[in-house]
Amino acid sequence: MVALAARRHKALFEKPLATYMVSDPAVVTPDTPIEEIAALLDARRISGVPVVDAAHHLLGVVTRTDLIALGALQSGRRGASPAMPLPHRAARDVMTAHPETVPASATLRHAARVMATHAIHRVFVLDQSVLVGVIGASDVATAVHDAKISLELSTIMTSPVVTVAPRAPLGSAVDLLDRLRVSALVVVDDDRPVGLFTQTEALAARDLPRSTPIEALYERELVCLPASTPLWIAAGHVARLDVRRVVVCKRTEAIGLVTALDFARWMAW
């Protein structure tokens, strides 16, 4: 019965994605310095920004993952050295060319399939090669919320979670994010989840010494929900509270993590 209801709701996801996409997204040019891009990502609370030419044709994308990988390469291994110094380069030097796109006529489910297939958090929307919008995993979460999908959170969570202690040095946390290619670490104190250390915090702290404890840096606003929570409720937290991750908890233990991309993966099948 639940599966039948889910299939019925998924028919809603065959509608054009215009309802959920972000029109007129923030963009940068090939000459934009990456320090300015890092500041833009922080100010807009976005994880990537498209690179366009003067005619608004899409050339590439620069993401937080790109900048963290680049900064990790520049870092020394001494505690006093900056955790993630960014070199003096422009967008054209670090961007990923030919990012994934969908036409403006595509459905929301099609965009979700592209995200799931390539494990990316955003797809760019083109109208005859001109960038007209972006659809992100958090926008997909909004659609899951609106459709009132009642499947349990446990069906899409990633387990086990990658954890770090509050007193862990910044350099170690950044290295974990880069080496494991994850976007967040669950901060655990006395076996209890107390916050998240994500790519956002890592990029903001890039000039601090590697030895800096993350206890002064990690995000303390934490959404922790039982595994039996319906997807639509969890998706509502992602969509309406401007959080990108939900920690799945059993009593006081973190047993899983759900990101906005997990909602796209679910929608894609």
Phi and psi in degrees as GROMACS dihedral restraints (atoms count N, CA, C in turn):
[ dihedral_restraints ]
;  ai    aj    ak    al  type     phi  dphi    fc
    3     4     5     6     1   -63.6    20    10
    4     5     6     7     1   -42.5    20    10
    6     7     8     9     1   -63.7    20    10
    7     8     9    10     1   -39.4    20    10
    9    10    11    12     1   -63.1    20    10
   10    11    12    13     1   -41.8    20    10
   12    13    14    15     1   -64.6    20    10
   13    14    15    16     1   -40.0    20    10
   15    16    17    18     1   -62.6    20    10
   16    17    18    19     1   -41.5    20    10
   18    19    20    21     1   -64.6    20    10
   19    20    21    22     1   -38.8    20    10
   21    22    23    24     1   -65.0    20    10
   22    23    24    25     1   -42.3    20    10
   24    25    26    27     1   -65.5    20    10
   25    26    27    28     1   -34.2    20    10
   27    28    29    30     1   -66.3    20    10
   28    29    30    31     1   -19.2    20    10
   30    31    32    33     1   -60.1    20    10
   31    32    33    34     1   -27.6    20    10
   33    34    35    36     1   -64.3    20    10
   34    35    36    37     1   -26.0    20    10
   36    37    38    39     1   -81.6    20    10
   37    38    39    40     1    -1.0    20    10
   39    40    41    42     1   -87.2    20    10
   40    41    42    43     1     0.8    20    10
   42    43    44    45     1   -74.4    20    10
   43    44    45    46     1   157.0    20    10
   45    46    47    48     1   -56.5    20    10
   46    47    48    49     1   145.8    20    10
   48    49    50    51     1   -77.3    20    10
   49    50    51    52     1    -1.5    20    10
   51    52    53    54     1   -56.5    20    10
   52    53    54    55     1   -30.2    20    10
   54    55    56    57     1   -63.9    20    10
   55    56    57    58     1   -31.0    20    10
   57    58    59    60     1  -112.3    20    10
   58    59    60    61     1   -12.7    20    10
   60    61    62    63     1   -75.7    20    10
   61    62    63    64     1   157.8    20    10
   63    64    65    66     1   -91.8    20    10
   64    65    66    67     1   116.1    20    10
   66    67    68    69     1   -84.6    20    10
   67    68    69    70     1   152.8    20    10
   69    70    71    72     1    52.8    20    10
   70    71    72    73     1    58.2    20    10
   72    73    74    75     1   -72.0    20    10
   73    74    75    76     1   162.3    20    10
   75    76    77    78     1   -61.7    20    10
   76    77    78    79     1   139.3    20    10
   78    79    80    81     1  -135.5    20    10
   79    80    81    82     1   163.2    20    10
   81    82    83    84     1  -131.8    20    10
   82    83    84    85     1   166.2    20    10
   84    85    86    87     1  -102.0    20    10
   85    86    87    88     1   167.1    20    10
   87    88    89    90     1   -58.8    20    10
   88    89    90    91     1   -24.3    20    10
   90    91    92    93     1   -88.9    20    10
   91    92    93    94     1    -5.9    20    10
   93    94    95    96     1   -63.6    20    10
   94    95    96    97     1   125.7    20    10
   96    97    98    99     1   -63.0    20    10
   97    98    99   100     1   146.3    20    10
   99   100   101   102     1   -69.2    20    10
  100   101   102   103     1   -23.4    20    10
  102   103   104   105     1   -63.4    20    10
  103   104   105   106     1   -39.0    20    10
  105   106   107   108     1   -66.9    20    10
  106   107   108   109     1   -35.5    20    10
  108   109   110   111     1   -65.8    20    10
  109   110   111   112     1   -43.2    20    10
  111   112   113   114     1   -59.0    20    10
  112   113   114   115     1   -42.7    20    10
  114   115   116   117     1   -65.5    20    10
  115   116   117   118     1   -38.1    20    10
  117   118   119   120     1   -65.7    20    10
  118   119   120   121     1   -44.2    20    10
  120   121   122   123     1   -59.7    20    10
  121   122   123   124     1   -39.8    20    10
  123   124   125   126     1   -69.0    20    10
  124   125   126   127     1   -45.7    20    10
  126   127   128   129     1   -65.9    20    10
  127   128   129   130     1   -39.4    20    10
  129   130   131   132     1   -89.4    20    10
  130   131   132   133     1    -8.3    20    10
  132   133   134   135     1    55.1    20    10
  133   134   135   136     1    47.6    20    10
  135   136   137   138     1  -120.0    20    10
  136   137   138   139     1   158.8    20    10
  138   139   140   141     1  -101.6    20    10
  139   140   141   142     1    -4.7    20    10
  141   142   143   144     1  -162.7    20    10
  142   143   144   145     1   156.7    20    10
  144   145   146   147     1  -137.8    20    10
  145   146   147   148     1   135.4    20    10
  147   148   149   150     1   -75.3    20    10
  148   149   150   151     1   148.7    20    10
  150   151   152   153     1  -106.6    20    10
  151   152   153   154     1   123.9    20    10
  153   154   155   156     1  -127.8    20    10
  154   155   156   157     1   160.2    20    10
  156   157   158   159     1   -93.0    20    10
  157   158   159   160     1  -172.6    20    10
  159   160   161   162     1   -64.2    20    10
  160   161   162   163     1   -25.7    20    10
  162   163   164   165     1   -91.9    20    10
  163   164   165   166     1     8.7    20    10
  165   166   167   168     1    68.6    20    10
  166   167   168   169     1    25.5    20    10
  168   169   170   171     1   -80.8    20    10
  169   170   171   172     1   138.8    20    10
  171   172   173   174     1   -76.7    20    10
  172   173   174   175     1   124.9    20    10
  174   175   176   177     1  -106.0    20    10
  175   176   177   178     1   -32.7    20    10
  177   178   179   180     1  -179.3    20    10
  178   179   180   181     1  -169.3    20    10
  180   181   182   183     1  -145.8    20    10
  181   182   183   184     1   142.9    20    10
  183   184   185   186     1  -117.8    20    10
  184   185   186   187     1   126.0    20    10
  186   187   188   189     1  -116.8    20    10
  187   188   189   190     1   167.4    20    10
  189   190   191   192     1   -59.9    20    10
  190   191   192   193     1   -38.4    20    10
  192   193   194   195     1   -59.1    20    10
  193   194   195   196     1   -41.8    20    10
  195   196   197   198     1   -59.8    20    10
  196   197   198   199     1   -46.3    20    10
  198   199   200   201     1   -69.7    20    10
  199   200   201   202     1   -37.1    20    10
  201   202   203   204     1   -67.1    20    10
  202   203   204   205     1   -42.5    20    10
  204   205   206   207     1   -61.8    20    10
  205   206   207   208     1   -41.2    20    10
  207   208   209   210     1   -66.7    20    10
  208   209   210   211     1   -44.7    20    10
  210   211   212   213     1   -65.2    20    10
  211   212   213   214     1   -36.7    20    10
  213   214   215   216     1   -63.8    20    10
  214   215   216   217     1   -34.3    20    10
  216   217   218   219     1   -67.6    20    10
  217   218   219   220     1   -32.0    20    10
  219   220   221   222     1   -81.3    20    10
  220   221   222   223     1   -19.5    20    10
  222   223   224   225     1   -73.1    20    10
  223   224   225   226     1   142.9    20    10
  225   226   227   228     1   -79.7    20    10
  226   227   228   229     1   177.7    20    10
  228   229   230   231     1  -107.2    20    10
  229   230   231   232     1     6.4    20    10
  231   232   233   234     1   -85.1    20    10
  232   233   234   235     1   148.0    20    10
  234   235   236   237     1   -60.4    20    10
  235   236   237   238     1   -28.4    20    10
  237   238   239   240     1   -85.8    20    10
  238   239   240   241     1   -11.6    20    10
  240   241   242   243     1   -77.4    20    10
  241   242   243   244     1   152.6    20    10
  243   244   245   246     1   -58.0    20    10
  244   245   246   247     1   143.7    20    10
  246   247   248   249     1   -65.3    20    10
  247   248   249   250     1   -36.6    20    10
  249   250   251   252     1  -157.5    20    10
  250   251   252   253     1    64.6    20    10
  252   253   254   255     1   -66.9    20    10
  253   254   255   256     1   136.3    20    10
  255   256   257   258     1   -96.1    20    10
  256   257   258   259     1   131.7    20    10
  258   259   260   261     1   -72.6    20    10
  259   260   261   262     1   167.9    20    10
  261   262   263   264     1   -84.4    20    10
  262   263   264   265     1    87.5    20    10
  264   265   266   267     1  -134.1    20    10
  265   266   267   268     1   166.1    20    10
  267   268   269   270     1  -107.1    20    10
  268   269   270   271     1   168.9    20    10
  270   271   272   273     1   -54.0    20    10
  271   272   273   274     1   -41.4    20    10
  273   274   275   276     1   -61.3    20    10
  274   275   276   277     1   -24.6    20    10
  276   277   278   279     1   -80.6    20    10
  277   278   279   280     1   -20.6    20    10
  279   280   281   282     1  -124.6    20    10
  280   281   282   283     1    -8.9    20    10
  282   283   284   285     1   -68.8    20    10
  283   284   285   286     1   154.8    20    10
  285   286   287   288     1   -89.3    20    10
  286   287   288   289     1   115.8    20    10
  288   289   290   291     1   -76.3    20    10
  289   290   291   292     1   156.1    20    10
  291   292   293   294     1    52.6    20    10
  292   293   294   295     1    57.8    20    10
  294   295   296   297     1   -67.3    20    10
  295   296   297   298     1   165.9    20    10
  297   298   299   300     1   -68.2    20    10
  298   299   300   301     1   138.4    20    10
  300   301   302   303     1  -135.4    20    10
  301   302   303   304     1   163.4    20    10
  303   304   305   306     1  -137.3    20    10
  304   305   306   307     1   152.9    20    10
  306   307   308   309     1   -73.7    20    10
  307   308   309   310     1   159.0    20    10
  309   310   311   312     1   -61.8    20    10
  310   311   312   313     1   -20.8    20    10
  312   313   314   315     1   -86.3    20    10
  313   314   315   316     1    -1.8    20    10
  315   316   317   318     1   -68.4    20    10
  316   317   318   319     1   158.3    20    10
  318   319   320   321     1   -87.7    20    10
  319   320   321   322     1   163.4    20    10
  321   322   323   324     1   -61.9    20    10
  322   323   324   325     1   -40.4    20    10
  324   325   326   327     1   -63.2    20    10
  325   326   327   328     1   -39.6    20    10
  327   328   329   330     1   -60.8    20    10
  328   329   330   331     1   -43.5    20    10
  330   331   332   333     1   -62.2    20    10
  331   332   333   334     1   -40.3    20    10
  333   334   335   336     1   -62.8    20    10
  334   335   336   337     1   -38.2    20    10
  336   337   338   339     1   -64.6    20    10
  337   338   339   340     1   -38.1    20    10
  339   340   341   342     1   -64.5    20    10
  340   341   342   343     1   -44.4    20    10
  342   343   344   345     1   -59.6    20    10
  343   344   345   346     1   -46.8    20    10
  345   346   347   348     1   -65.6    20    10
  346   347   348   349     1   -42.3    20    10
  348   349   350   351     1   -63.0    20    10
  349   350   351   352     1   -38.7    20    10
  351   352   353   354     1  -104.7    20    10
  352   353   354   355     1     3.3    20    10
  354   355   356   357     1    52.2    20    10
  355   356   357   358     1    51.3    20    10
  357   358   359   360     1  -122.4    20    10
  358   359   360   361     1   157.1    20    10
  360   361   362   363     1   -97.8    20    10
  361   362   363   364     1    -1.3    20    10
  363   364   365   366     1  -153.8    20    10
  364   365   366   367     1   150.8    20    10
  366   367   368   369     1  -131.2    20    10
  367   368   369   370     1   137.6    20    10
  369   370   371   372     1   -91.7    20    10
  370   371   372   373     1   141.1    20    10
  372   373   374   375     1  -104.3    20    10
  373   374   375   376     1   124.8    20    10
  375   376   377   378     1  -116.4    20    10
  376   377   378   379     1   146.4    20    10
  378   379   380   381     1  -124.1    20    10
  379   380   381   382     1   102.1    20    10
  381   382   383   384     1    53.2    20    10
  382   383   384   385     1    50.5    20    10
  384   385   386   387     1    75.9    20    10
  385   386   387   388     1    -1.5    20    10
  387   388   389   390     1   -97.1    20    10
  388   389   390   391     1   133.3    20    10
  390   391   392   393     1   -70.0    20    10
  391   392   393   394     1   122.9    20    10
  393   394   395   396     1  -121.1    20    10
  394   395   396   397     1    -7.6    20    10
  396   397   398   399     1   178.9    20    10
  397   398   399   400     1   178.3    20    10
  399   400   401   402     1  -141.1    20    10
  400   401   402   403     1   139.1    20    10
  402   403   404   405     1  -115.7    20    10
  403   404   405   406     1   123.2    20    10
  405   406   407   408     1  -110.4    20    10
  406   407   408   409     1   167.5    20    10
  408   409   410   411     1   -61.7    20    10
  409   410   411   412     1   -33.1    20    10
  411   412   413   414     1   -68.4    20    10
  412   413   414   415     1   -28.8    20    10
  414   415   416   417     1   -68.8    20    10
  415   416   417   418     1   -37.0    20    10
  417   418   419   420     1   -63.1    20    10
  418   419   420   421     1   -40.3    20    10
  420   421   422   423     1   -59.4    20    10
  421   422   423   424     1   -38.2    20    10
  423   424   425   426     1   -59.7    20    10
  424   425   426   427     1   -40.9    20    10
  426   427   428   429     1   -66.4    20    10
  427   428   429   430     1   -38.5    20    10
  429   430   431   432     1   -63.2    20    10
  430   431   432   433     1   -40.7    20    10
  432   433   434   435     1   -62.7    20    10
  433   434   435   436     1   -47.1    20    10
  435   436   437   438     1   -63.7    20    10
  436   437   438   439     1   -30.6    20    10
  438   439   440   441     1   -83.0    20    10
  439   440   441   442     1    -4.6    20    10
  441   442   443   444     1    55.8    20    10
  442   443   444   445     1    47.3    20    10
  444   445   446   447     1   -69.4    20    10
  445   446   447   448     1   125.2    20    10
  447   448   449   450     1  -100.1    20    10
  448   449   450   451     1     1.9    20    10
  450   451   452   453     1   -57.7    20    10
  451   452   453   454     1   155.5    20    10
  453   454   455   456     1   -79.6    20    10
  454   455   456   457     1   151.0    20    10
  456   457   458   459     1   -58.8    20    10
  457   458   459   460     1   -31.0    20    10
  459   460   461   462     1   -60.0    20    10
  460   461   462   463     1   -21.9    20    10
  462   463   464   465     1   -72.6    20    10
  463   464   465   466     1   -18.3    20    10
  465   466   467   468     1  -123.3    20    10
  466   467   468   469     1    -1.7    20    10
  468   469   470   471     1   -73.0    20    10
  469   470   471   472     1   154.3    20    10
  471   472   473   474     1   -98.4    20    10
  472   473   474   475     1   130.4    20    10
  474   475   476   477     1  -144.5    20    10
  475   476   477   478     1   142.4    20    10
  477   478   479   480     1   -79.2    20    10
  478   479   480   481     1   171.4    20    10
  480   481   482   483     1   -91.6    20    10
  481   482   483   484     1   157.0    20    10
  483   484   485   486     1   -92.2    20    10
  484   485   486   487     1   121.9    20    10
  486   487   488   489     1  -114.7    20    10
  487   488   489   490     1   162.8    20    10
  489   490   491   492     1  -150.5    20    10
  490   491   492   493     1   148.9    20    10
  492   493   494   495     1   -84.3    20    10
  493   494   495   496     1   152.6    20    10
  495   496   497   498     1   -59.6    20    10
  496   497   498   499     1   -29.4    20    10
  498   499   500   501     1   -91.5    20    10
  499   500   501   502     1     6.0    20    10
  501   502   503   504     1   -64.0    20    10
  502   503   504   505     1   143.3    20    10
  504   505   506   507     1   -70.6    20    10
  505   506   507   508     1   147.7    20    10
  507   508   509   510     1   -54.0    20    10
  508   509   510   511     1   -43.5    20    10
  510   511   512   513     1   -58.5    20    10
  511   512   513   514     1   -41.2    20    10
  513   514   515   516     1   -66.0    20    10
  514   515   516   517     1   -40.7    20    10
  516   517   518   519     1   -65.0    20    10
  517   518   519   520     1   -43.0    20    10
  519   520   521   522     1   -63.7    20    10
  520   521   522   523     1   -41.7    20    10
  522   523   524   525     1   -61.2    20    10
  523   524   525   526     1   -38.9    20    10
  525   526   527   528     1   -63.6    20    10
  526   527   528   529     1   -46.6    20    10
  528   529   530   531     1   -57.7    20    10
  529   530   531   532     1   -43.9    20    10
  531   532   533   534     1   -71.8    20    10
  532   533   534   535     1   -47.1    20    10
  534   535   536   537     1   -68.1    20    10
  535   536   537   538     1   -41.0    20    10
  537   538   539   540     1   -88.3    20    10
  538   539   540   541     1    -7.9    20    10
  540   541   542   543     1    54.9    20    10
  541   542   543   544     1    45.2    20    10
  543   544   545   546     1  -111.0    20    10
  544   545   546   547     1   160.0    20    10
  546   547   548   549     1   -98.6    20    10
  547   548   549   550     1    -9.0    20    10
  549   550   551   552     1  -156.7    20    10
  550   551   552   553     1   148.5    20    10
  552   553   554   555     1  -117.4    20    10
  553   554   555   556     1   139.5    20    10
  555   556   557   558     1   -86.3    20    10
  556   557   558   559     1   122.4    20    10
  558   559   560   561     1   -83.6    20    10
  559   560   561   562     1   122.4    20    10
  561   562   563   564     1  -121.8    20    10
  562   563   564   565     1   129.7    20    10
  564   565   566   567     1  -126.3    20    10
  565   566   567   568     1   121.0    20    10
  567   568   569   570     1    54.2    20    10
  568   569   570   571     1    43.2    20    10
  570   571   572   573     1    66.6    20    10
  571   572   573   574     1    12.8    20    10
  573   574   575   576     1  -113.1    20    10
  574   575   576   577     1   133.5    20    10
  576   577   578   579     1   -69.4    20    10
  577   578   579   580     1   127.0    20    10
  579   580   581   582     1  -120.0    20    10
  580   581   582   583     1    -6.5    20    10
  582   583   584   585     1   172.4    20    10
  583   584   585   586     1  -171.6    20    10
  585   586   587   588     1  -131.8    20    10
  586   587   588   589     1   140.5    20    10
  588   589   590   591     1  -114.2    20    10
  589   590   591   592     1   111.2    20    10
  591   592   593   594     1  -115.4    20    10
  592   593   594   595     1   178.9    20    10
  594   595   596   597     1   -59.4    20    10
  595   596   597   598     1   -29.6    20    10
  597   598   599   600     1   -62.5    20    10
  598   599   600   601     1   -49.1    20    10
  600   601   602   603     1   -66.9    20    10
  601   602   603   604     1   -37.6    20    10
  603   604   605   606     1   -62.2    20    10
  604   605   606   607     1   -45.2    20    10
  606   607   608   609     1   -68.4    20    10
  607   608   609   610     1   -38.1    20    10
  609   610   611   612     1   -66.2    20    10
  610   611   612   613     1   -28.7    20    10
  612   613   614   615     1   -99.5    20    10
  613   614   615   616     1    17.0    20    10
  615   616   617   618     1   -58.5    20    10
  616   617   618   619     1   -28.2    20    10
  618   619   620   621     1   -95.0    20    10
  619   620   621   622     1    -1.7    20    10
  621   622   623   624     1   -77.5    20    10
  622   623   624   625     1   156.4    20    10
  624   625   626   627     1   -60.6    20    10
  625   626   627   628     1   146.7    20    10
  627   628   629   630     1   -59.6    20    10
  628   629   630   631     1   -25.7    20    10
  630   631   632   633     1   -80.8    20    10
  631   632   633   634     1    -5.4    20    10
  633   634   635   636     1   -62.3    20    10
  634   635   636   637     1   124.5    20    10
  636   637   638   639     1   -64.4    20    10
  637   638   639   640     1   141.7    20    10
  639   640   641   642     1   -77.8    20    10
  640   641   642   643     1    -4.1    20    10
  642   643   644   645     1   -61.9    20    10
  643   644   645   646     1   -21.8    20    10
  645   646   647   648     1   -94.4    20    10
  646   647   648   649     1     0.8    20    10
  648   649   650   651     1  -119.5    20    10
  649   650   651   652     1   -29.1    20    10
  651   652   653   654     1   -71.1    20    10
  652   653   654   655     1   158.2    20    10
  654   655   656   657     1   -79.6    20    10
  655   656   657   658     1   122.1    20    10
  657   658   659   660     1   -93.8    20    10
  658   659   660   661     1   -10.0    20    10
  660   661   662   663     1   -79.2    20    10
  661   662   663   664     1   106.0    20    10
  663   664   665   666     1  -124.9    20    10
  664   665   666   667     1   129.1    20    10
  666   667   668   669     1  -101.9    20    10
  667   668   669   670     1   115.7    20    10
  669   670   671   672     1  -122.2    20    10
  670   671   672   673     1   117.5    20    10
  672   673   674   675     1  -126.5    20    10
  673   674   675   676     1   151.9    20    10
  675   676   677   678     1   -65.8    20    10
  676   677   678   679     1   156.1    20    10
  678   679   680   681     1   -63.4    20    10
  679   680   681   682     1   -23.5    20    10
  681   682   683   684     1   -84.5    20    10
  682   683   684   685     1     0.2    20    10
  684   685   686   687     1   -62.0    20    10
  685   686   687   688     1   132.5    20    10
  687   688   689   690     1   -61.2    20    10
  688   689   690   691     1   145.2    20    10
  690   691   692   693     1   -55.0    20    10
  691   692   693   694     1   -40.1    20    10
  693   694   695   696     1   -65.7    20    10
  694   695   696   697     1   -31.3    20    10
  696   697   698   699     1   -70.9    20    10
  697   698   699   700     1   -45.1    20    10
  699   700   701   702     1   -62.3    20    10
  700   701   702   703     1   -41.1    20    10
  702   703   704   705     1   -62.8    20    10
  703   704   705   706     1   -32.3    20    10
  705   706   707   708     1   -63.9    20    10
  706   707   708   709     1   -37.8    20    10
  708   709   710   711     1   -62.0    20    10
  709   710   711   712     1   -44.4    20    10
  711   712   713   714     1   -63.9    20    10
  712   713   714   715     1   -44.2    20    10
  714   715   716   717     1   -77.5    20    10
  715   716   717   718     1   -37.8    20    10
  717   718   719   720     1  -105.4    20    10
  718   719   720   721     1   -22.4    20    10
  720   721   722   723     1   -99.3    20    10
  721   722   723   724     1     3.0    20    10
  723   724   725   726     1    58.6    20    10
  724   725   726   727     1    41.0    20    10
  726   727   728   729     1  -109.7    20    10
  727   728   729   730     1   149.5    20    10
  729   730   731   732     1  -103.9    20    10
  730   731   732   733     1    -8.1    20    10
  732   733   734   735     1  -143.8    20    10
  733   734   735   736     1   146.8    20    10
  735   736   737   738     1  -123.0    20    10
  736   737   738   739     1   128.4    20    10
  738   739   740   741     1   -87.7    20    10
  739   740   741   742     1   129.6    20    10
  741   742   743   744     1   -93.0    20    10
  742   743   744   745     1   124.8    20    10
  744   745   746   747     1  -121.9    20    10
  745   746   747   748     1   145.8    20    10
  747   748   749   750     1  -117.4    20    10
  748   749   750   751     1   107.1    20    10
  750   751   752   753     1    59.4    20    10
  751   752   753   754     1  -113.5    20    10
  753   754   755   756     1  -107.9    20    10
  754   755   756   757     1    10.6    20    10
  756   757   758   759     1  -103.4    20    10
  757   758   759   760     1   135.2    20    10
  759   760   761   762     1   -80.4    20    10
  760   761   762   763     1   117.0    20    10
  762   763   764   765     1  -112.1    20    10
  763   764   765   766     1    -7.1    20    10
  765   766   767   768     1  -168.7    20    10
  766   767   768   769     1   169.4    20    10
  768   769   770   771     1  -138.5    20    10
  769   770   771   772     1   135.7    20    10
  771   772   773   774     1  -120.9    20    10
  772   773   774   775     1   126.1    20    10
  774   775   776   777     1  -108.3    20    10
  775   776   777   778     1   169.3    20    10
  777   778   779   780     1   -58.4    20    10
  778   779   780   781     1   -34.8    20    10
  780   781   782   783     1   -63.4    20    10
  781   782   783   784     1   -29.3    20    10
  783   784   785   786     1   -63.9    20    10
  784   785   786   787     1   -32.6    20    10
  786   787   788   789     1   -67.6    20    10
  787   788   789   790     1   -36.8    20    10
  789   790   791   792     1   -66.4    20    10
  790   791   792   793     1   -40.1    20    10
  792   793   794   795     1   -62.0    20    10
  793   794   795   796     1   -40.3    20    10
  795   796   797   798     1   -66.5    20    10
  796   797   798   799     1   -44.1    20    10
  798   799   800   801     1   -63.6    20    10
  799   800   801   802     1   -28.3    20    10
  801   802   803   804     1   -70.7    20    10
  802   803   804   805     1   -27.7    20    10
